[in-house]
Amino acid sequence: MQIGVNVPNFGPGTDPGVLRDWAQTVEGLGFDLLMVSDHIAITPDVAEQYPAPFYEPFTTLAWLAGITGRVRLGTTVLIVPYRHPLLVARMAANLNRLSGGRLVLGVGVGWARQEFDALGVPFQRRGALTDEHLRVIRAAWNDDKDYRAGRIPIWVGGNSDAGLRRAVHLGEAWHPLRVTLPWLREALGRLRTIAEESRRPVPALAPRIALRLTEAPITDPGRLAGEGTIDQVLDDLEQLRLLGSDTVVLDPFNGDPDETLRPRAAWQALATVAAHWYPGTRHSERRQP
């Protein structure tokens, strides 16, 4: 099972130098995947959680591709209705080629109503638009050799039943976000049922979980996967592996934008996980392309 990291590409502490440090830290610690988020218009509803500056994901990942050599690069999640699908197909294919085939396209429908309004995209149609755009993107990759996309995996985010159905019909993997393990086990049953009823294969599992290390165990039944002592987090990762996860993405951002001013706390948490998850591997070995 591979482990990725969701890197904050927003907030008061984020600038090109910090993004470079994040990328070099993630790759240097031996993680397999670096992902960033997506917003275009930083409207008040977005800014409340993810304030400016907000670095656009395709631009940022293209730059980070030149800084890194091994780690895969991705979006968690690209808000599909915000861009014309042929533009997404072109940018993703180009980025995949320029990075040596390292792109993972995690996608979602979005939630920020004011941002949809600012972009002139109908909020109520975001699910239908996402489905339509994903079909166009995949058709463009399949039909036009000029895209030279290679095989770009599409991870479909969303914890609702609509998200599960979209993953079955349009994705290579289901990408649930920040969940509890009991909820995930129940949702996987629903995912398998949807796949069986649709006569389609069950998509791979690639969850994004929290990363918040504590000194004392968290006993709250609502504890998110990835929260607690290092032993709890390692057990969560093992449970996710047993559930069939191909990749797990760790998200060390816990909701306070001022965290971006103190990235070393997140880097230390990641270093602790890496030291336990890759105990027999020198980080320098995993850095090799």
LOLO-703511 format. One record per residue (C-alpha): residue in three letters; x, y, z. Coordinates in steps of 0.1 Angstrom, whole numbers, always signed. Example, Ala and Ser with C-alpha at 12.3 -4.5 7.8 and 13.67 -1.06 7.14 Angstrom:
# residues 2
[r ALA; [+123; -45; +78]]
[r SER; [+137; -11; +71]]
# end
This chain:
# residues 289
[r MET; [+0; +0; +0]]
[r GLN; [+14; +34; -9]]
[r ILE; [+11; +65; +13]]
[r GLY; [+5; +100; +0]]
[r VAL; [+4; +135; +15]]
[r ASN; [-21; +163; +10]]
[r VAL; [+0; +195; +9]]
[r PRO; [-17; +228; +17]]
[r ASN; [-14; +251; -14]]
[r PHE; [-32; +279; +4]]
[r GLY; [-31; +301; +35]]
[r PRO; [-11; +329; +50]]
[r GLY; [+21; +308; +54]]
[r THR; [+22; +294; +19]]
[r ASP; [+45; +308; -8]]
[r PRO; [+67; +293; -35]]
[r GLY; [+95; +286; -10]]
[r VAL; [+73; +268; +14]]
[r LEU; [+57; +248; -14]]
[r ARG; [+92; +238; -25]]
[r ASP; [+100; +227; +11]]
[r TRP; [+68; +207; +13]]
[r ALA; [+76; +189; -19]]
[r GLN; [+112; +181; -9]]
[r THR; [+100; +170; +25]]
[r VAL; [+73; +147; +12]]
[r GLU; [+96; +131; -14]]
[r GLY; [+126; +130; +10]]
[r LEU; [+107; +112; +37]]
[r GLY; [+99; +85; +12]]
[r PHE; [+62; +91; +6]]
[r ASP; [+47; +80; -27]]
[r LEU; [+23; +108; -37]]
[r LEU; [+19; +146; -32]]
[r MET; [-15; +161; -37]]
[r VAL; [-29; +196; -36]]
[r SER; [-64; +211; -34]]
[r ASP; [-85; +232; -59]]
[r HIS; [-102; +265; -57]]
[r ILE; [-102; +293; -83]]
[r ALA; [-123; +323; -69]]
[r ILE; [-115; +328; -33]]
[r THR; [-150; +339; -24]]
[r PRO; [-160; +344; +13]]
[r ASP; [-172; +309; +18]]
[r VAL; [-139; +295; +5]]
[r ALA; [-118; +321; +23]]
[r GLU; [-133; +311; +56]]
[r GLN; [-116; +277; +54]]
[r TYR; [-89; +281; +27]]
[r PRO; [-78; +318; +26]]
[r ALA; [-56; +334; +0]]
[r PRO; [-31; +330; -14]]
[r PHE; [-45; +299; -31]]
[r TYR; [-22; +284; -57]]
[r GLU; [-40; +269; -87]]
[r PRO; [-33; +231; -87]]
[r PHE; [-23; +225; -124]]
[r THR; [+2; +254; -123]]
[r THR; [+15; +244; -89]]
[r LEU; [+19; +207; -98]]
[r ALA; [+36; +215; -131]]
[r TRP; [+62; +236; -111]]
[r LEU; [+66; +209; -84]]
[r ALA; [+71; +183; -111]]
[r GLY; [+104; +200; -120]]
[r ILE; [+115; +201; -84]]
[r THR; [+108; +164; -77]]
[r GLY; [+118; +133; -94]]
[r ARG; [+100; +103; -80]]
[r VAL; [+69; +112; -61]]
[r ARG; [+36; +111; -79]]
[r LEU; [+15; +143; -81]]
[r GLY; [-22; +147; -79]]
[r THR; [-53; +167; -70]]
[r THR; [-76; +161; -40]]
[r VAL; [-99; +171; -54]]
[r LEU; [-101; +190; -87]]
[r ILE; [-136; +206; -88]]
[r VAL; [-146; +193; -122]]
[r PRO; [-174; +218; -132]]
[r TYR; [-151; +248; -128]]
[r ARG; [-133; +242; -161]]
[r HIS; [-142; +232; -196]]
[r PRO; [-136; +195; -199]]
[r LEU; [-114; +198; -229]]
[r LEU; [-92; +222; -211]]
[r VAL; [-89; +198; -181]]
[r ALA; [-81; +170; -205]]
[r ARG; [-54; +190; -222]]
[r MET; [-38; +203; -190]]
[r ALA; [-39; +169; -173]]
[r ALA; [-24; +151; -203]]
[r ASN; [+3; +177; -207]]
[r LEU; [+12; +176; -170]]
[r ASN; [+12; +138; -170]]
[r ARG; [+36; +138; -199]]
[r LEU; [+59; +166; -186]]
[r SER; [+61; +148; -152]]
[r GLY; [+70; +114; -167]]
[r GLY; [+35; +98; -161]]
[r ARG; [+32; +108; -124]]
[r LEU; [-3; +124; -124]]
[r VAL; [-33; +112; -104]]
[r LEU; [-65; +132; -111]]
[r GLY; [-86; +132; -80]]
[r VAL; [-120; +148; -88]]
[r GLY; [-151; +161; -70]]
[r VAL; [-183; +181; -75]]
[r GLY; [-175; +210; -52]]
[r TRP; [-194; +227; -24]]
[r ALA; [-187; +265; -24]]
[r ARG; [-220; +280; -37]]
[r GLN; [-205; +316; -39]]
[r GLU; [-175; +303; -59]]
[r PHE; [-199; +286; -84]]
[r ASP; [-218; +319; -87]]
[r ALA; [-186; +338; -93]]
[r LEU; [-176; +314; -121]]
[r GLY; [-210; +314; -136]]
[r VAL; [-215; +277; -131]]
[r PRO; [-249; +265; -119]]
[r PHE; [-245; +251; -84]]
[r GLN; [-276; +228; -86]]
[r ARG; [-262; +211; -117]]
[r ARG; [-227; +204; -103]]
[r GLY; [-233; +166; -101]]
[r ALA; [-246; +163; -136]]
[r LEU; [-219; +185; -150]]
[r THR; [-192; +165; -132]]
[r ASP; [-206; +133; -148]]
[r GLU; [-208; +148; -182]]
[r HIS; [-173; +164; -180]]
[r LEU; [-156; +132; -168]]
[r ARG; [-170; +113; -198]]
[r VAL; [-157; +141; -221]]
[r ILE; [-123; +141; -205]]
[r ARG; [-119; +103; -208]]
[r ALA; [-132; +103; -244]]
[r ALA; [-107; +130; -253]]
[r TRP; [-79; +110; -239]]
[r ASN; [-91; +79; -257]]
[r ASP; [-99; +94; -291]]
[r ASP; [-72; +121; -297]]
[r LYS; [-37; +108; -299]]
[r ASP; [-24; +144; -297]]
[r TYR; [-33; +143; -260]]
[r ARG; [-7; +116; -254]]
[r ALA; [-22; +111; -219]]
[r GLY; [-9; +77; -211]]
[r ARG; [-30; +62; -183]]
[r ILE; [-40; +89; -159]]
[r PRO; [-59; +74; -129]]
[r ILE; [-91; +91; -120]]
[r TRP; [-100; +90; -83]]
[r VAL; [-136; +100; -76]]
[r GLY; [-141; +119; -44]]
[r GLY; [-173; +122; -24]]
[r ASN; [-188; +105; +6]]
[r SER; [-224; +105; -5]]
[r ASP; [-242; +78; -24]]
[r ALA; [-240; +99; -55]]
[r GLY; [-202; +99; -50]]
[r LEU; [-202; +61; -47]]
[r ARG; [-222; +57; -79]]
[r ARG; [-199; +82; -97]]
[r ALA; [-169; +62; -86]]
[r VAL; [-184; +30; -99]]
[r HIS; [-193; +44; -132]]
[r LEU; [-166; +69; -139]]
[r GLY; [-135; +63; -118]]
[r GLU; [-106; +39; -112]]
[r ALA; [-107; +45; -75]]
[r TRP; [-131; +58; -48]]
[r HIS; [-115; +86; -28]]
[r PRO; [-134; +92; +4]]
[r LEU; [-123; +122; +25]]
[r ARG; [-116; +123; +63]]
[r VAL; [-138; +95; +76]]
[r THR; [-141; +71; +105]]
[r LEU; [-132; +35; +100]]
[r PRO; [-167; +22; +110]]
[r TRP; [-183; +45; +85]]
[r LEU; [-159; +34; +58]]
[r ARG; [-166; -3; +64]]
[r GLU; [-203; +4; +60]]
[r ALA; [-198; +25; +29]]
[r LEU; [-177; -1; +13]]
[r GLY; [-206; -25; +16]]
[r ARG; [-228; +1; -3]]
[r LEU; [-201; +5; -29]]
[r ARG; [-200; -32; -36]]
[r THR; [-237; -33; -38]]
[r ILE; [-238; -5; -63]]
[r ALA; [-211; -22; -84]]
[r GLU; [-229; -55; -84]]
[r GLU; [-262; -39; -94]]
[r SER; [-245; -20; -122]]
[r ARG; [-225; -51; -133]]
[r ARG; [-193; -31; -130]]
[r PRO; [-161; -38; -111]]
[r VAL; [-157; -24; -76]]
[r PRO; [-133; +6; -79]]
[r ALA; [-101; +6; -60]]
[r LEU; [-100; +23; -26]]
[r ALA; [-78; +54; -21]]
[r PRO; [-90; +73; +10]]
[r ARG; [-77; +106; +23]]
[r ILE; [-75; +105; +60]]
[r ALA; [-66; +130; +88]]
[r LEU; [-31; +132; +103]]
[r ARG; [-32; +145; +139]]
[r LEU; [-8; +129; +163]]
[r THR; [-16; +130; +201]]
[r GLU; [+3; +119; +231]]
[r ALA; [-26; +101; +247]]
[r PRO; [-50; +77; +228]]
[r ILE; [-82; +92; +215]]
[r THR; [-111; +70; +227]]
[r ASP; [-140; +91; +212]]
[r PRO; [-161; +67; +189]]
[r GLY; [-162; +95; +164]]
[r ARG; [-124; +96; +161]]
[r LEU; [-113; +101; +125]]
[r ALA; [-89; +77; +109]]
[r GLY; [-55; +92; +112]]
[r GLU; [-61; +109; +146]]
[r GLY; [-45; +97; +178]]
[r THR; [-12; +83; +190]]
[r ILE; [+13; +70; +164]]
[r ASP; [+2; +34; +174]]
[r GLN; [-35; +44; +166]]
[r VAL; [-25; +59; +133]]
[r LEU; [-3; +29; +123]]
[r ASP; [-32; +6; +132]]
[r ASP; [-56; +27; +111]]
[r LEU; [-32; +24; +81]]
[r GLU; [-30; -14; +86]]
[r GLN; [-68; -16; +88]]
[r LEU; [-71; +4; +56]]
[r ARG; [-46; -20; +39]]
[r LEU; [-67; -49; +50]]
[r LEU; [-98; -32; +36]]
[r GLY; [-80; -31; +2]]
[r SER; [-66; +4; +0]]
[r ASP; [-42; +8; -28]]
[r THR; [-31; +42; -16]]
[r VAL; [-39; +62; +16]]
[r VAL; [-34; +100; +15]]
[r LEU; [-25; +117; +48]]
[r ASP; [-39; +152; +54]]
[r PRO; [-20; +170; +81]]
[r PHE; [-41; +202; +78]]
[r ASN; [-66; +203; +106]]
[r GLY; [-87; +233; +98]]
[r ASP; [-68; +264; +111]]
[r PRO; [-53; +285; +83]]
[r ASP; [-26; +297; +107]]
[r GLU; [-12; +261; +106]]
[r THR; [+3; +271; +73]]
[r LEU; [+26; +295; +92]]
[r ARG; [+40; +266; +111]]
[r PRO; [+46; +237; +86]]
[r ARG; [+73; +221; +107]]
[r ALA; [+48; +206; +130]]
[r ALA; [+32; +188; +101]]
[r TRP; [+66; +178; +88]]
[r GLN; [+75; +163; +121]]
[r ALA; [+42; +143; +122]]
[r LEU; [+49; +130; +87]]
[r ALA; [+85; +121; +97]]
[r THR; [+71; +101; +127]]
[r VAL; [+48; +81; +104]]
[r ALA; [+75; +76; +78]]
[r ALA; [+100; +63; +104]]
[r HIS; [+75; +36; +115]]
[r TRP; [+59; +28; +81]]
[r TYR; [+92; +25; +63]]
[r PRO; [+114; +11; +91]]
[r GLY; [+138; -9; +69]]
[r THR; [+142; +16; +41]]
[r ARG; [+166; +46; +41]]
[r HIS; [+148; +77; +28]]
[r SER; [+176; +84; +4]]
[r GLU; [+169; +50; -13]]
[r ARG; [+132; +59; -18]]
[r ARG; [+141; +92; -33]]
[r GLN; [+156; +76; -64]]
[r PRO; [+135; +80; -96]]
# end
